[in-house]
Amino acid sequence: MNRRVAMVLAASAGVVVALAGCSSGGSSSGSGGSSGGSTKGGLISIIVNDPSNPYWQTEGDVASAEAKKLGYKTNVSASKGDTNTESTLVDTAITNKSVAIILDPANASGSIGAVKKADAAGIPVFLVNAEINQEGLAKAQLVSNNAQGAALGAQEWVKDVGQQGNYAELFGAPSDNNAQTRSTGYESVLTQYPGLHKVAQEVANWDRTQGHDKMQSILQAHPDIIGVIAGNDEMALGAIAALKEAGKLDSIKVGGFDGSPDAVAAIKAGELQYTVLQPVATFAKKAVDEADSYLKTGKTGASAEKQAFDCVLITKDNVDDYTGPFTLKQ
């Protein structure tokens, strides 16, 4: 495992400490988007999903801090995963003459219209964390390598749980392509072990409360499961709470995905077996850097629109190397 982690860490070089303090800036001092030229400063609008989740909070904080460092004003807002809210926020960004938009899309298909609106207004859009189902609209789509991360997590999960028994999966929001990608990544590993049987898969929409409630239902139907593999940390932490209430945390092991501070604390407490760290601090910063490059030169500096950043496994063996939100010491 250590060799694999070292290799992934090398691939993920550049993770930065997440900087706190996203805030709203004033109106833009520049014109709407540019395809290259002398654009200097101006407003960058940053639209995340839900900052009550530390993952998305970090995403907004890091993007805002980097934009301010480069001389821009920022406005950070949240769609809460709702495409109507997202559309309104994009309208606001257009009205405020944003020079660029950093967007964590609410829906792989449903967010295409919002990106089209910004593009039609001449404002370049840079997507982070999640993709849309159309290329050529956003100037860049920067995401975690979810397939690689899921395979990494599933391999560790088998080591912790064993190769025989029934298990359950907590699935993220179906509107987010990341949910299916992670589930497929889990399957690619776990189906190699014929003694493991998935007896339940419940959608918990990335949410801790839903993870708790769905775990309760799973336990009623399948009290003999030996493990739970979750699509993100919030659902995993909800499952852990339900298992504690049922007195079954010692016999049912849980794996997560994100690398959130709460998940790290749960690993230290011996409640969560592992989490897969998404380098959100890296690609949130990178998205702003590419936006800055595009505004100044007409090019992002990247070789492709879609860019994937490898994930890193966090276990009890390296958990003390966690130095800040979604940041592992190199």
N, C-alpha and C positions, 0 to 999 in steps of 0.2 A: 504493500500500500504506500509506504513512504516514497518509493521510487516513482510511483504514479503521481502522487501529490506534487513531488518536486518538478516533474515534467509539466504538469498543468500550471504550477506557479510560474514557471519560466514563460509559458505561453501567455500568461495573464499579466506579464510585467507592466508596471505603470499604474497599478492601483494606488489611488491617492486617498488620504484621510478625508472623510466627508466633512465638509465645512458647514456649520450651522448658520441659520439666520437668513432664510429667504424672506424677501420683503418686496413691497410694491414700489415701483419707481413712478416718476411722472410721465407726461406724454413725451413722445419721441421728438428728438431734435433733428431727425433726418427724415428722408422721404421713405415711402414704402419700398419693398424689396428691390434688390439690385442684382444684375447679372454680371457684376464686376464693375469696379470704378473706384471713386474716392469716398465712398460712404464711410463716415467716421462717427462712432457712437450711435446714439439712437436707442430705441426701445426694443428689447428682445422679450417677447411674451413666452412664458413657460407654462404649459398646461400638463399637469400630472393627473393621476387617477384619484387617489384618496390619501392625503397626508396623515390620516389617523393610523395608517400602516407605515411603520418606520422605513420600509423599503422605498415607498413613494415619497416620503418626507425627505429622505436622503437624496433621492433623484432631483427633487426641486432645489434643495439646499446647495448641492454641488453645482448644478447648472447655473444657478443664480450667482453664486460666488465667483465662478469662472467668468461669467459675462461681465460682472462688475470689475473684475481684475483687468479685463480687456478694454474697459472704458465705456461699457454700455449701461443703460438703465434697465431694470428688470421688473416684470410683473409676474408673480407666480399665482396660479389659480388651479382649481381642481374640478374635474368633470364628474367625479364619483362614479365613473363607468357608464354615464348616461350620454348617449349620442346627441340628444336634444340640447343638453347643457353644454356639451362640447361644441356644438355648432354655434351656440350663442357666444361662447367664449372666443371662438375664432372670429365671429363678427366684431366683437369688441376689440380684438387685436388689430383687425383691419381698420376700424374706425380710429383707433389710437395711433395709426400709421407705424405699426411695428415694422422694423427692418427685417426681422426673422421670427419664426415661431419654432420653439422646441416642444414637441407634442408626444405624449404617451397615449396612443390611440385607444379610444374606449372600445372599439369593435373592429375586427379585422375587415369586415365588409362595410359596416355602417359608418365608419369614419372616413371612407373614401370621399364622400361629398364635402366634408369639412376641409379636407386637404385640397380638393379641387377649387373651392371658394378662395382659399388663400392664394393658390397658384394663379388663379384668374386675376387676383388683385395685385399680382406681382410680388408677393411676399414668399420667400423660400421657406419650406417646411423641412424640419429635421426630426425624424421619428426616433424615439428611444423606447427600449424595453419590449415593445410589441410591434408587429408588422401590420401592414394593410395588404389586402389581396389584389394589389395592382402596383406594378412598377412604373417608373417614369414620371410620377407626380411629385413625390418627396425627393429632395436633393440627396437624402441619405436615410437609411434605416439601420439603426445600431441596436443590436440585441445581444443577449446572452446566448451562448451556444447551448441551447436547451437540450438537444439530443445528446451531446457529449456529457452535459451535467447530469442528465437523467440516468445514463448508462453508468456513470461514476457512482451515483447514489445507489442505484440498484445493486451494483457489485458489493458495496459496503453493507447494504441491507441484508443480503444473503449471508454474509459473514456473521452478522449479528443475530439473525433469526434462525439460520440453519436451512437445510435443503428439504425438509419434510414438514408438511402441515398446510392448514388453510390460512388465507390472509385476506385482507381487505385493502381497497385503494380509495383515497379521498381525491376527487377530481376537481380541478379549478373551474373557472367560468368558461362554458362552452363557446362563448363569443370571442374568446381570446385564443388564437392559434397556439400559444405557448402551452395551454392545458393539454391539448391533444398531442403535441410534440413530446411533452414530458411523459405522458401516459404510454405513448408508443415506445419511447426510450426505455421505460421500465419493462415493458413487455419483451423488448428485444433481448433483455438479459434474463428475466425471470422465466420465460418459456423454455429456457435451456435446462431448467431443473424440473423434471417431470413429477417430482414429489411435492412440489408447491402448487397449490390450487387457489386461484382467486375466486372466492365465493361471494364477494360483494364489491361493487363499485358505486360510490355515491357522489353526486355533485354537491360540493360545498362552497363553490364560488369564491375561493380564496379567503373565506371569512372564518374567523375563530369561533364565533358563536354557532355558525352553521356546522363547522367541524365538530364541535361538541355535540350538537343535537343529532347529527348523522351518525356519530360514533355510538351514541346511546341506542339508536335504532339498529345498527349493525350488531351490537352486543346482544340485543334481544333475539335477533334472528340467527346469529352465529356465535354463540358463547365460547366456542372452542377455537377461535382464531388465535394464531401465535404472533401475528404482526400486522402493522398498518403502514403502508407506504403512501405518503401524502404529496400532493403537487406543490404545496408551499408550506412555509413555517406556520402561518396563522392557522391553517386547517390542522396541522400536526399538533400545535399547542392546544387547540380546542379538543382534539382527540385525547390528549394526555389528561386534560381536566376531567373528561368523562371517565377515563380509565381509573383515575384516582378515586372518583366517587364510587365506582363499582368495585374498588379494591383489587383491580386486575393489572395495575401498571407493572408489577414485578414479572408477570407471566406473558404480557403482550408488549412487544417492542415496537417503537415508532421511529420512522425516518422522515426528515423534512427537506425543504428546498427553499433557499433564499439567502441564508446566512445572516438573519436578523439578530439584533442584540438579545432579544428575549429567547431566541432559539439557542444562542451561545450560552446563556445563563442556564437553560434547561439541560444542555449537555454537561455543564459543570456540576449540576445537581444530580446527574445520573438518570434523568427522566427521558431525555431524547438521545437516541443513539448517535445521530450525526445530522448535519445539514450541509447542503450544497450551496456554497457561496456564489451568488451572482455578482459579477463585478460592476454593479450599478454605478459606483463612484467613478469608475474608469470611463464607461461609455457616456455618462451624463456630461462629464467634462469634455470628452472627445467630440460630442455633438456640438457643443458651443464653439470649440476650436474650429470645427469644420464650417460652421455657420460664419464665423469671423473670416475664415479664408475665402469662402464663397463671396461674401459681401465685398471683399477687397480685390479679389482676382477673378471671380467668376468660376472658380474651381474649388471643390472641397478638399482636394489633396489626397482623397482616397481613391483606390483603384476600382471600386465598385459601389453601387448604391447600397446593397445589403452587406452588412458587416457583422460578423459574429465574434463574440469575445468568450474565450473559454472560462468555464467555471472551476471552482476549487473545492475540494472536500474538507470539511471541518469535523474532526472527531475529538474524543477525549485526549488523543495523543498530541494534537497541535492546537487545541483550543486556547492555550495561553498565548499564542501568537496573534490572537485577534486584538488589534490595537485601536479600533474605532468602528463605527457603524459600517458594516459591509467591507471591512478592510482587514486583510491578513498581512502580517509582517513578512517581508521578502527574505 
